[in-house]
């Protein structure tokens, strides 16, 4: 009878240890899932609060560049440092878009900040508008396709028609 009691005791101890291990693994995995969901939800909330709207563009033949006005229609202020990581894609409405990277010093294939209207301290606050220059070296016609791409992957796209 003592062999049966010892076997039952060992079985109960092993069962409790296994149940504890499974419970710990489930709790750890649940924590990981909740943490990932929390991070994803914070990123989604941030993306919903960030909204840029390209509103107008015109071509300036004297410097072979497009001037584009972009409104911050979201709730988040973007600093000049954050804006320097933005990529701008521009091209004809039904054609291939070219990518332009930030460079305040200029040069073909780059874009730069001209000024920010309705904001102070060089930041693009909610409701403010940025005027940027995109140094294309070419005129893409009356209607252009503009995409403003943020470092977090958000893209804001518009087809803009120049006034005659």
TORPA-4810 file (N, C-alpha, C, O; in nm, 3 decimals):
<nodes>
NODE_1_0.082_-0.119_0.000_0.000_0.000_0.000_0.086_0.125_0.000_0.045_0.230_-0.051_X
NODE_2_0.203_0.114_0.056_0.289_0.232_0.058_0.339_0.266_-0.081_0.363_0.384_-0.110_X
NODE_3_0.356_0.166_-0.170_0.397_0.194_-0.307_0.289_0.274_-0.380_0.320_0.366_-0.456_X
NODE_4_0.165_0.241_-0.356_0.053_0.314_-0.419_0.048_0.456_-0.365_0.026_0.550_-0.442_X
NODE_5_0.067_0.476_-0.237_0.064_0.609_-0.177_0.178_0.694_-0.231_0.159_0.812_-0.262_X
NODE_6_0.296_0.635_-0.243_0.411_0.708_-0.297_0.386_0.743_-0.442_0.415_0.856_-0.484_X
NODE_7_0.332_0.650_-0.520_0.301_0.676_-0.661_0.199_0.788_-0.674_0.214_0.877_-0.758_X
NODE_8_0.095_0.783_-0.591_-0.007_0.890_-0.594_0.054_1.024_-0.556_0.022_1.126_-0.617_X
NODE_9_0.140_1.024_-0.457_0.204_1.148_-0.413_0.292_1.204_-0.524_0.287_1.324_-0.552_X
NODE_10_0.373_1.119_-0.587_0.458_1.163_-0.697_0.372_1.214_-0.813_0.402_1.317_-0.873_X
NODE_11_0.266_1.142_-0.843_0.175_1.184_-0.951_0.114_1.321_-0.920_0.106_1.406_-1.009_X
NODE_12_0.073_1.343_-0.798_0.013_1.471_-0.760_0.117_1.583_-0.768_0.088_1.692_-0.817_X
NODE_13_0.239_1.556_-0.720_0.345_1.657_-0.725_0.378_1.691_-0.870_0.389_1.809_-0.904_X
NODE_14_0.395_1.591_-0.955_0.425_1.614_-1.097_0.311_1.691_-1.164_0.335_1.781_-1.244_X
NODE_15_0.189_1.656_-1.132_0.072_1.723_-1.189_0.069_1.870_-1.148_0.041_1.957_-1.231_X
NODE_16_0.095_1.898_-1.023_0.098_2.036_-0.974_0.210_2.115_-1.042_0.189_2.230_-1.082_X
NODE_17_0.327_2.055_-1.056_0.439_2.123_-1.123_0.406_2.151_-1.269_0.430_2.261_-1.317_X
NODE_18_0.350_2.053_-1.339_0.313_2.073_-1.479_0.203_2.179_-1.493_0.208_2.263_-1.583_X
NODE_19_0.105_2.174_-1.404_-0.001_2.274_-1.407_0.056_2.414_-1.382_0.013_2.510_-1.446_X
NODE_20_0.150_2.425_-1.291_0.214_2.555_-1.263_0.293_2.603_-1.384_0.287_2.721_-1.419_X
NODE_21_0.366_2.513_-1.448_0.445_2.550_-1.566_0.354_2.595_-1.680_0.380_2.697_-1.745_X
NODE_22_0.246_2.521_-1.704_0.151_2.559_-1.810_0.085_2.692_-1.775_0.067_2.779_-1.861_X
NODE_23_0.050_2.708_-1.648_-0.012_2.833_-1.604_0.083_2.951_-1.623_0.042_3.057_-1.670_X
NODE_24_0.209_2.933_-1.587_0.308_3.040_-1.603_0.327_3.074_-1.751_0.337_3.191_-1.787_X
NODE_25_0.332_2.972_-1.837_0.347_2.995_-1.981_0.226_3.069_-2.037_0.242_3.160_-2.119_X
NODE_26_0.107_3.032_-1.994_-0.015_3.098_-2.040_-0.017_3.243_-1.993_-0.053_3.333_-2.070_X
NODE_27_0.019_3.266_-1.869_0.021_3.403_-1.815_0.124_3.487_-1.890_0.096_3.602_-1.925_X
NODE_28_0.243_3.431_-1.915_0.349_3.503_-1.987_0.303_3.536_-2.130_0.322_3.647_-2.177_X
NODE_29_0.242_3.439_-2.198_0.196_3.461_-2.336_0.084_3.564_-2.337_0.079_3.648_-2.427_X
NODE_30_-0.005_3.559_-2.240_-0.113_3.657_-2.230_-0.056_3.797_-2.211_-0.105_3.893_-2.271_X
NODE_31_0.046_3.809_-2.127_0.111_3.938_-2.105_0.173_3.988_-2.236_0.160_4.106_-2.269_X
NODE_32_0.240_3.900_-2.309_0.301_3.940_-2.437_0.195_3.989_-2.535_0.214_4.091_-2.603_X
NODE_33_0.085_3.918_-2.544_-0.023_3.956_-2.636_-0.083_4.091_-2.594_-0.107_4.177_-2.679_X
NODE_34_-0.105_4.109_-2.465_-0.162_4.235_-2.418_-0.065_4.351_-2.442_-0.108_4.460_-2.478_X
NODE_35_0.064_4.327_-2.422_0.164_4.430_-2.445_0.170_4.466_-2.594_0.176_4.584_-2.628_X
NODE_36_0.169_4.366_-2.681_0.171_4.392_-2.826_0.045_4.468_-2.868_0.052_4.560_-2.949_X
NODE_37_-0.070_4.429_-2.813_-0.195_4.497_-2.846_-0.190_4.643_-2.799_-0.235_4.733_-2.870_X
NODE_38_-0.135_4.665_-2.680_-0.125_4.800_-2.626_-0.035_4.887_-2.714_-0.069_5.001_-2.744_X
NODE_39_0.080_4.832_-2.756_0.170_4.907_-2.843_0.104_4.936_-2.977_0.115_5.047_-3.029_X
NODE_40_0.037_4.837_-3.033_-0.030_4.854_-3.163_-0.141_4.958_-3.151_-0.159_5.041_-3.240_X
NODE_41_-0.214_4.952_-3.043_-0.323_5.047_-3.024_-0.271_5.189_-3.006_-0.334_5.284_-3.053_X
NODE_42_-0.157_5.204_-2.937_-0.097_5.337_-2.924_-0.050_5.388_-3.059_-0.066_5.506_-3.090_X
NODE_43_0.009_5.300_-3.140_0.054_5.340_-3.273_-0.065_5.380_-3.361_-0.057_5.477_-3.437_X
NODE_44_-0.174_5.305_-3.351_-0.294_5.338_-3.428_-0.352_5.472_-3.384_-0.395_5.553_-3.467_X
NODE_45_-0.355_5.495_-3.253_-0.407_5.622_-3.203_-0.321_5.737_-3.253_-0.373_5.841_-3.293_X
NODE_46_-0.189_5.718_-3.251_-0.098_5.821_-3.301_-0.122_5.846_-3.449_-0.123_5.961_-3.493_X
NODE_47_-0.142_5.739_-3.527_-0.164_5.757_-3.670_-0.297_5.826_-3.699_-0.310_5.899_-3.797_X
NODE_48_-0.396_5.802_-3.614_-0.524_5.870_-3.633_-0.514_6.017_-3.597_-0.590_6.100_-3.648_X
NODE_49_-0.420_6.050_-3.510_-0.403_6.189_-3.469_-0.315_6.266_-3.567_-0.317_6.390_-3.567_X
NODE_50_-0.237_6.196_-3.649_-0.150_6.261_-3.746_-0.219_6.258_-3.882_-0.254_6.152_-3.933_X
NODE_51_-0.240_6.375_-3.938_-0.308_6.384_-4.068_-0.252_6.503_-4.144_-0.265_6.617_-4.099_X
NODE_52_-0.191_6.477_-4.258_-0.141_6.584_-4.344_-0.222_6.584_-4.473_-0.252_6.479_-4.528_X
NODE_53_-0.255_6.704_-4.519_-0.336_6.716_-4.640_-0.268_6.806_-4.741_-0.261_6.927_-4.721_X
NODE_54_-0.216_6.748_-4.851_-0.164_6.833_-4.959_-0.281_6.909_-5.022_-0.378_6.847_-5.065_X
NODE_55_-0.274_7.043_-5.027_-0.389_7.121_-5.072_-0.368_7.195_-5.203_-0.465_7.221_-5.275_X
NODE_56_-0.244_7.230_-5.236_-0.223_7.309_-5.358_-0.079_7.293_-5.404_0.012_7.279_-5.322_X
NODE_57_-0.059_7.295_-5.535_0.076_7.288_-5.591_0.082_7.374_-5.716_-0.015_7.384_-5.791_X
NODE_58_0.198_7.435_-5.737_0.221_7.506_-5.863_0.365_7.490_-5.904_0.454_7.471_-5.820_X
NODE_59_0.388_7.497_-6.034_0.523_7.483_-6.089_0.582_7.621_-6.112_0.516_7.707_-6.170_X
NODE_60_0.705_7.642_-6.069_0.776_7.767_-6.089_0.887_7.739_-6.190_0.986_7.674_-6.159_X
NODE_61_0.868_7.790_-6.313_0.963_7.763_-6.421_1.099_7.826_-6.395_1.200_7.776_-6.444_X
NODE_62_1.103_7.935_-6.318_1.231_8.003_-6.298_1.332_7.920_-6.219_1.453_7.934_-6.240_X
NODE_63_1.284_7.833_-6.130_1.378_7.746_-6.059_1.349_7.598_-6.081_1.403_7.512_-6.012_X
NODE_64_1.261_7.568_-6.179_1.227_7.429_-6.215_1.185_7.347_-6.093_1.232_7.235_-6.072_X
NODE_65_1.097_7.406_-6.014_1.054_7.341_-5.890_0.903_7.354_-5.872_0.840_7.445_-5.925_X
NODE_66_0.848_7.261_-5.797_0.709_7.268_-5.756_0.703_7.322_-5.614_0.785_7.286_-5.529_X
NODE_67_0.607_7.408_-5.590_0.580_7.458_-5.455_0.448_7.395_-5.412_0.346_7.410_-5.479_X
NODE_68_0.452_7.327_-5.300_0.336_7.251_-5.253_0.299_7.298_-5.113_0.385_7.316_-5.027_X
NODE_69_0.170_7.318_-5.093_0.118_7.360_-4.962_0.053_7.239_-4.896_-0.032_7.172_-4.955_X
NODE_70_0.096_7.212_-4.772_0.049_7.095_-4.698_-0.005_7.141_-4.563_0.066_7.204_-4.485_X
NODE_71_-0.132_7.108_-4.536_-0.195_7.146_-4.409_-0.187_7.031_-4.310_-0.208_6.915_-4.345_X
NODE_72_-0.157_7.067_-4.186_-0.164_6.970_-4.077_-0.308_6.969_-4.027_-0.348_7.055_-3.949_X
NODE_73_-0.385_6.871_-4.072_-0.525_6.863_-4.033_-0.547_6.760_-3.922_-0.659_6.719_-3.896_X
NODE_74_-0.439_6.720_-3.859_-0.449_6.626_-3.748_-0.442_6.697_-3.614_-0.471_6.816_-3.604_X
NODE_75_-0.404_6.623_-3.511_-0.400_6.676_-3.376_-0.258_6.680_-3.319_-0.239_6.723_-3.205_X
NODE_76_-0.160_6.635_-3.396_-0.023_6.624_-3.347_0.064_6.731_-3.414_0.054_6.752_-3.535_X
NODE_77_0.148_6.796_-3.336_0.244_6.893_-3.389_0.367_6.819_-3.438_0.420_6.732_-3.369_X
NODE_78_0.412_6.855_-3.558_0.533_6.797_-3.615_0.645_6.901_-3.610_0.626_7.014_-3.657_X
NODE_79_0.758_6.864_-3.556_0.872_6.956_-3.547_0.948_6.955_-3.680_0.927_6.867_-3.764_X
NODE_80_1.035_7.054_-3.698_1.117_7.056_-3.819_1.207_6.933_-3.826_1.233_6.881_-3.934_X
NODE_81_1.254_6.887_-3.711_1.337_6.766_-3.710_1.257_6.646_-3.761_1.310_6.565_-3.837_X
NODE_82_1.132_6.635_-3.720_1.048_6.525_-3.767_1.018_6.540_-3.916_1.015_6.442_-3.990_X
NODE_83_0.995_6.663_-3.959_0.966_6.687_-4.100_1.086_6.652_-4.189_1.068_6.616_-4.305_X
NODE_84_1.206_6.662_-4.136_1.325_6.634_-4.217_1.334_6.486_-4.256_1.411_6.451_-4.345_X
NODE_85_1.259_6.399_-4.190_1.258_6.257_-4.224_1.145_6.220_-4.321_1.130_6.103_-4.358_X
NODE_86_1.067_6.317_-4.360_0.955_6.294_-4.451_1.007_6.278_-4.593_1.099_6.348_-4.635_X
NODE_87_0.948_6.186_-4.667_0.978_6.169_-4.808_0.859_6.219_-4.888_0.744_6.197_-4.850_X
NODE_88_0.887_6.287_-4.998_0.782_6.338_-5.085_0.794_6.266_-5.219_0.903_6.256_-5.276_X
NODE_89_0.682_6.217_-5.268_0.676_6.154_-5.400_0.592_6.246_-5.488_0.485_6.290_-5.447_X
NODE_90_0.640_6.273_-5.608_0.572_6.367_-5.697_0.591_6.322_-5.841_0.698_6.274_-5.880_X
NODE_91_0.486_6.340_-5.919_0.495_6.307_-6.061_0.365_6.341_-6.130_0.273_6.394_-6.068_X
NODE_92_0.357_6.311_-6.260_0.235_6.338_-6.333_0.120_6.252_-6.280_0.143_6.146_-6.221_X
NODE_93_-0.002_6.299_-6.301_-0.119_6.232_-6.245_-0.129_6.085_-6.288_-0.168_6.001_-6.208_X
NODE_94_-0.095_6.055_-6.410_-0.107_5.917_-6.458_0.029_5.854_-6.488_0.039_5.765_-6.572_X
NODE_95_0.131_5.900_-6.420_0.265_5.850_-6.450_0.339_5.803_-6.328_0.282_5.785_-6.220_X
NODE_96_0.467_5.783_-6.347_0.554_5.736_-6.240_0.590_5.852_-6.148_0.618_5.963_-6.193_X
NODE_97_0.589_5.824_-6.018_0.627_5.925_-5.920_0.775_5.913_-5.886_0.829_5.803_-5.879_X
NODE_98_0.838_6.026_-5.866_0.977_6.029_-5.823_0.982_6.059_-5.673_0.896_6.130_-5.621_X
NODE_99_1.082_6.004_-5.605_1.098_6.027_-5.462_1.196_6.141_-5.440_1.301_6.149_-5.505_X
NODE_100_1.161_6.229_-5.347_1.245_6.344_-5.311_1.271_6.339_-5.162_1.179_6.323_-5.082_X
NODE_101_1.399_6.353_-5.125_1.437_6.350_-4.984_1.463_6.493_-4.937_1.488_6.583_-5.016_X
NODE_102_1.458_6.510_-4.808_1.473_6.643_-4.748_1.617_6.692_-4.760_1.711_6.619_-4.730_X
NODE_103_1.631_6.816_-4.804_1.759_6.885_-4.802_1.730_7.034_-4.807_1.682_7.086_-4.907_X
NODE_104_1.759_7.101_-4.699_1.732_7.245_-4.694_1.828_7.322_-4.783_1.797_7.433_-4.826_X
NODE_105_1.945_7.264_-4.811_2.044_7.335_-4.893_2.013_7.328_-5.043_2.072_7.403_-5.120_X
NODE_106_1.924_7.241_-5.083_1.883_7.238_-5.223_1.948_7.128_-5.303_2.018_7.041_-5.251_X
NODE_107_1.922_7.135_-5.432_1.972_7.034_-5.524_1.859_6.955_-5.584_1.761_6.924_-5.517_X
NODE_108_1.874_6.922_-5.710_1.770_6.846_-5.779_1.748_6.712_-5.710_1.843_6.647_-5.665_X
NODE_109_1.622_6.671_-5.703_1.589_6.545_-5.637_1.565_6.559_-5.488_1.556_6.459_-5.417_X
NODE_110_1.556_6.683_-5.440_1.533_6.706_-5.297_1.412_6.796_-5.277_1.360_6.855_-5.371_X
NODE_111_1.369_6.804_-5.153_1.264_6.899_-5.116_1.312_6.975_-4.992_1.394_6.925_-4.914_X
NODE_112_1.259_7.096_-4.976_1.295_7.177_-4.860_1.176_7.255_-4.810_1.078_7.274_-4.882_X
NODE_113_1.184_7.298_-4.688_1.078_7.376_-4.625_1.098_7.523_-4.658_1.205_7.579_-4.632_X
NODE_114_0.996_7.586_-4.717_1.002_7.728_-4.748_0.960_7.807_-4.624_1.036_7.890_-4.574_X
NODE_115_0.840_7.781_-4.576_0.790_7.848_-4.456_0.672_7.771_-4.400_0.613_7.686_-4.466_X
NODE_116_0.638_7.804_-4.275_0.518_7.747_-4.212_0.427_7.863_-4.176_0.466_7.955_-4.105_X
NODE_117_0.303_7.856_-4.226_0.204_7.960_-4.199_0.114_7.916_-4.084_0.072_7.800_-4.078_X
NODE_118_0.085_8.008_-3.993_-0.010_7.981_-3.885_0.048_7.903_-3.769_-0.025_7.837_-3.695_X
NODE_119_0.179_7.911_-3.751_0.243_7.839_-3.643_0.365_7.917_-3.598_0.416_8.002_-3.671_X
NODE_120_0.412_7.886_-3.480_0.530_7.955_-3.429_0.637_7.853_-3.393_0.608_7.737_-3.367_X
NODE_121_0.761_7.899_-3.392_0.871_7.813_-3.350_0.913_7.710_-3.451_0.981_7.613_-3.416_X
NODE_122_0.875_7.727_-3.577_0.918_7.634_-3.680_0.856_7.497_-3.672_0.909_7.401_-3.727_X
NODE_123_0.742_7.487_-3.603_0.673_7.359_-3.591_0.545_7.364_-3.674_0.483_7.469_-3.690_X
NODE_124_0.506_7.248_-3.726_0.382_7.239_-3.803_0.272_7.194_-3.707_0.246_7.075_-3.691_X
NODE_125_0.209_7.294_-3.642_0.104_7.263_-3.545_-0.028_7.232_-3.616_-0.043_7.260_-3.735_X
NODE_126_-0.122_7.175_-3.543_-0.253_7.147_-3.602_-0.314_7.275_-3.659_-0.316_7.380_-3.594_X
NODE_127_-0.362_7.265_-3.782_-0.422_7.379_-3.850_-0.323_7.463_-3.929_-0.364_7.541_-4.015_X
NODE_128_-0.194_7.448_-3.903_-0.092_7.526_-3.974_-0.068_7.467_-4.113_-0.105_7.353_-4.141_X
NODE_129_-0.006_7.547_-4.198_0.023_7.502_-4.334_0.171_7.523_-4.365_0.227_7.628_-4.336_X
NODE_130_0.231_7.422_-4.424_0.372_7.429_-4.464_0.378_7.449_-4.615_0.303_7.387_-4.691_X
NODE_131_0.467_7.536_-4.656_0.497_7.550_-4.798_0.632_7.485_-4.819_0.731_7.522_-4.757_X
NODE_132_0.635_7.387_-4.910_0.760_7.319_-4.939_0.796_7.339_-5.086_0.708_7.363_-5.170_X
NODE_133_0.923_7.330_-5.115_0.970_7.337_-5.254_1.025_7.200_-5.289_1.109_7.144_-5.218_X
NODE_134_0.977_7.145_-5.400_1.024_7.016_-5.449_1.103_7.043_-5.577_1.047_7.086_-5.678_X
NODE_135_1.231_7.017_-5.570_1.321_7.051_-5.681_1.323_6.938_-5.783_1.405_6.847_-5.776_X
NODE_136_1.230_6.948_-5.879_1.210_6.840_-5.976_1.299_6.854_-6.099_1.347_6.754_-6.154_X
NODE_137_1.319_6.977_-6.144_1.391_6.998_-6.268_1.304_6.975_-6.390_1.352_6.982_-6.503_X
NODE_138_1.175_6.947_-6.369_1.084_6.920_-6.481_0.942_6.958_-6.442_0.903_6.953_-6.326_X
NODE_139_0.865_6.995_-6.543_0.723_7.026_-6.524_0.643_6.900_-6.558_0.660_6.844_-6.666_X
NODE_140_0.558_6.857_-6.467_0.479_6.735_-6.486_0.340_6.762_-6.541_0.259_6.669_-6.551_X
NODE_141_0.309_6.886_-6.578_0.178_6.916_-6.633_0.087_6.983_-6.532_0.129_7.016_-6.421_X
NODE_142_-0.039_7.002_-6.573_-0.135_7.074_-6.489_-0.180_6.997_-6.366_-0.209_7.057_-6.262_X
NODE_143_-0.187_6.865_-6.375_-0.231_6.784_-6.261_-0.117_6.694_-6.217_-0.061_6.618_-6.297_X
NODE_144_-0.083_6.704_-6.090_0.025_6.622_-6.035_-0.027_6.535_-5.922_-0.126_6.566_-5.857_X
NODE_145_0.042_6.425_-5.901_0.011_6.335_-5.791_0.119_6.354_-5.684_0.238_6.341_-5.712_X
NODE_146_0.077_6.385_-5.562_0.168_6.409_-5.451_0.141_6.306_-5.342_0.025_6.283_-5.305_X
NODE_147_0.246_6.246_-5.291_0.235_6.159_-5.174_0.338_6.208_-5.072_0.456_6.223_-5.103_X
NODE_148_0.290_6.233_-4.951_0.378_6.271_-4.840_0.386_6.148_-4.750_0.285_6.102_-4.697_X
NODE_149_0.507_6.097_-4.732_0.528_5.973_-4.657_0.605_6.001_-4.528_0.716_6.053_-4.530_X
NODE_150_0.542_5.965_-4.415_0.606_5.983_-4.284_0.695_5.862_-4.251_0.675_5.754_-4.307_X
NODE_151_0.791_5.880_-4.163_0.881_5.769_-4.129_0.809_5.647_-4.070_0.860_5.535_-4.081_X
NODE_152_0.692_5.667_-4.009_0.620_5.553_-3.951_0.538_5.477_-4.054_0.465_5.384_-4.018_X
NODE_153_0.548_5.516_-4.181_0.478_5.443_-4.287_0.348_5.507_-4.331_0.290_5.463_-4.431_X
NODE_154_0.300_5.607_-4.262_0.177_5.672_-4.304_0.202_5.750_-4.432_0.306_5.813_-4.449_X
NODE_155_0.104_5.745_-4.523_0.115_5.818_-4.648_-0.011_5.901_-4.668_-0.122_5.855_-4.641_X
NODE_156_0.009_6.023_-4.717_-0.102_6.114_-4.744_-0.090_6.154_-4.890_0.010_6.213_-4.932_X
NODE_157_-0.193_6.122_-4.967_-0.188_6.135_-5.112_-0.294_6.232_-5.162_-0.403_6.243_-5.106_X
NODE_158_-0.260_6.302_-5.270_-0.357_6.392_-5.333_-0.318_6.416_-5.479_-0.201_6.414_-5.516_X
NODE_159_-0.420_6.437_-5.560_-0.401_6.484_-5.697_-0.431_6.632_-5.696_-0.542_6.673_-5.662_X
NODE_160_-0.333_6.712_-5.733_-0.348_6.857_-5.726_-0.340_6.916_-5.865_-0.254_6.879_-5.945_X
NODE_161_-0.433_7.008_-5.893_-0.437_7.073_-6.023_-0.396_7.219_-6.006_-0.443_7.289_-5.917_X
NODE_162_-0.306_7.263_-6.094_-0.261_7.400_-6.090_-0.369_7.492_-6.145_-0.446_7.454_-6.233_X
NODE_163_-0.374_7.612_-6.092_-0.467_7.712_-6.146_-0.410_7.761_-6.278_-0.289_7.769_-6.295_X
NODE_164_-0.499_7.795_-6.374_-0.449_7.841_-6.504_-0.378_7.974_-6.493_-0.329_8.027_-6.593_X
</nodes>
